[in-house]
């Protein structure tokens, strides 16, 4: 069971707000920093006194991650109605909206290096919703194809596979062995998607980020380092807001 509360702490004279998650399943303290802020997982069996020391020991890393998120958010731009681009499989791809007086429902088509949203004459669905649904389907197809290949090479299989819209994670392997992936992965090059899918698949066998974990990921995905470098430089481009289309 998880119980979340909002907390703040002074680290090197800087106030850091965070969500404290008290978990009866977690075995060790954990801190995550993403677009949604700072999250600290605290096992209920551990003393609350350990938390202060834990965060102080990791303050430099926390500051680095918070500064990185701030830089990412500062360069984000809303997607305008036409003449804008989104990443699709690692390629900057124009997005256009056109009216379709023949079809009643919206339709999204990728052709000649351009994504076109054809809006049906009677449709009440927003173009952004149609685009996101199309991207989700593309992501599911690609992720499932990669999973089919990877699961033949390990001894375990996931319970369920979800395609979700997380704001702070690209993927997750739950304690129930369910895998979830962010639909925005379809915006990355294939080798990056392969790395992120491999990362979560390996967690089915190795739940932590030990040396064994990273060696296993690299053996299954030799482009791991290249993929991590791409994510470091381009992940903010995958967080584009489709809501203004």
HUNOR-V178643 format. One record per backbone hydrogen bond with DSSP energy under -1.0 kcal/mol. CO is the residue of the C=O (numbers start at 1). NH is the residue of the N-H. If there is no record, write none. Layout:
co->{CO | CO}
nh->{NH | NH}
//
This chain:
co->{1 | 3 | 5 | 7 | 9 | 11 | 14 | 16 | 18 | 19 | 20 | 21 | 22 | 23 | 30 | 32 | 34 | 37 | 38 | 39 | 40 | 41 | 42 | 43 | 47 | 48 | 50 | 51 | 52 | 53 | 56 | 58 | 59 | 60 | 61 | 62 | 63 | 64 | 65 | 66 | 67 | 68 | 69 | 70 | 71 | 84 | 86 | 88 | 91 | 93 | 94 | 96 | 98 | 103 | 107 | 109 | 111 | 114 | 115 | 116 | 117 | 118 | 119 | 126 | 127 | 128 | 129 | 130 | 131 | 132 | 133 | 134 | 135 | 136 | 137 | 138 | 139 | 140 | 141 | 142 | 143 | 144 | 145 | 146 | 147 | 150 | 160 | 162 | 164 | 170 | 172 | 174 | 177 | 178 | 179 | 180 | 181 | 182 | 183 | 184 | 185 | 186 | 187 | 189 | 190 | 191 | 192 | 193 | 194 | 195 | 196 | 197 | 198 | 201 | 202 | 202 | 210 | 211 | 212 | 213 | 214 | 215 | 216 | 217 | 221 | 223 | 224 | 225 | 226 | 227 | 228 | 229 | 230 | 231 | 234 | 235 | 241 | 242}
nh->{24 | 22 | 20 | 18 | 16 | 14 | 11 | 9 | 7 | 40 | 5 | 42 | 3 | 44 | 41 | 39 | 37 | 34 | 19 | 32 | 21 | 30 | 23 | 46 | 50 | 51 | 54 | 55 | 56 | 57 | 59 | 62 | 63 | 64 | 65 | 66 | 67 | 68 | 69 | 70 | 71 | 72 | 73 | 74 | 75 | 95 | 93 | 91 | 88 | 86 | 115 | 117 | 119 | 121 | 118 | 116 | 114 | 111 | 96 | 109 | 98 | 107 | 100 | 130 | 131 | 132 | 133 | 134 | 135 | 136 | 137 | 138 | 139 | 140 | 141 | 142 | 143 | 144 | 145 | 146 | 147 | 148 | 149 | 150 | 151 | 153 | 179 | 181 | 183 | 182 | 180 | 177 | 159 | 174 | 162 | 172 | 164 | 185 | 186 | 187 | 188 | 89 | 90 | 193 | 194 | 195 | 196 | 197 | 198 | 199 | 200 | 201 | 202 | 204 | 205 | 206 | 214 | 215 | 216 | 217 | 218 | 219 | 220 | 221 | 224 | 227 | 228 | 229 | 230 | 231 | 232 | 233 | 234 | 235 | 237 | 238 | 79 | 245}
//
